[in-house]
Amino acid sequence: MMIKKIGVVGAGTMGHGIAEVSAIAGFRVSIVDISWDFLNRAKDKIIDSLNKLYEKKQISEKPEEIMNRIEFSVSYETMKDADFVIEAVPEIIELKKKVFEELDNITPSHAILASNTSSIPISTIAEATKRKDKVIGMHFFNPPPIMKLVEIVPSKYTSDETISMTLDLAKKMNKIPVRLKVEVPGFVSNRIFLRLMQEACREVESKEATIEEVDSCARYKLKLPMGIFELSDYVGLDVAVDLWKVIISSGTAEDVKCTLYQKKVEMKELGVKSGKGFYTYPSPGKYKKV
Ligand code: 3HC
C-alpha cells in the first residue's frame, strides 16, 4: 500500500502541527475539525510556522506550495480517500472511540488509523473499530515541526505490516521513531517526564528550592532545552495533571504527594495557553522564553 493522502482529525496544537509535517513530507493532507473557527486558526498557525522554516532554509519548497496540499474541512467526507489517518482530538476516551468508529466507517478498508494519544490504551481505541490490526499509536511532541521524536505504540492487535508502514511514514516525515515493545501507560517519554515533574514539585513544595532554581538546574545541569516547570507550562498544566493521574491510577508508577500542579489547574492557570502558569506569558497562547 502506497500512502498518498493523510487525514488528520483535530486542528489543535498537535493536529495542525502534524498536518504541517505531513504536507512538508509531500503528502496530500486533509485536516478535519468541528468548527471553521478552529480550522482558520490552525491555518494561520501553519502558515506562520512554514514561513519561519522557509526563512531559516529548513524547508526548500515555498510555503504556499506546501499549503496547496492541505485541505481544511468540517466533514469526515474528505477522509474517504485517505490512506493513513492520524487522530489528535482531546484526551477523552469516549470521544476517541467515537472518532475511530466514524473513521472505520468512512475510510477505505486499507487505511491505517493512528492515534496521537499520550495516555489512552491503543487496544481500547482499536476495539471501537472492525480493523483492530490497522490501529496504532503515533505520539508526536509539541511543537511537531521541530521535535524529532515520535513514539510508535502498537497494541496487542496491531499487525507487523501496520507497524512497519507507520515506522516508514515517521521516517518519511524526517522524524526519529521509537517503537515501544508493549503498551505501557504514558509510554516512555511521558513516564520520564512524570518523574521529572514529581521531583521538581516535591522540591518546591518542601521549600528546598524555588521554581526558578529547579528550572536553572534542569537547563544548565541536565541541559534540557526548557526548565521542568517551563516545559509543564508549555505542555499545558491540565494536560500534565491528566497525564500524571493516568499513569498513577494505572498502578504502574509510585505517586509523590504534591499539590502545586493541581492547585494551578484549579485556579485555571494552565500555562502558556492561558497566559499564566508557573510563569507569566505576553498573552494566552504566546510562548516567550523564560
Ligand atoms: N514552527 C516553526 N518554528 C518554530 C516553532 C514552530 N511550531 N516553534 C518554535 N520555532 C522556532 C522559533 O521561531 C525559534 O526560531 P528563531 O531561533 O529563529 O527565533 C526557534 O524555534 C527556537 O524557539 P525559541 O527561541 O522561541 O525558544 P527555544 O530556543 O527554547 O526553542 C523549543 C523552543 C523548540 C520549543 C525548545 O524550547 C524545546 O525543544 N523545548 C522542549 C519542547 C518539548 O520537550 N516538547 C515536548 C513536550 S511533551 C509533549 O508534547 C507530549 C505530550 O504528550 C505531553
Residues whose N, C-alpha, C, O or C-beta is under 5 A from the ligand:
A	BS01	3HC	S49 K52 L53 S118 F140 F141 N142 P143 P145 I146 P225 M226 V235 K289
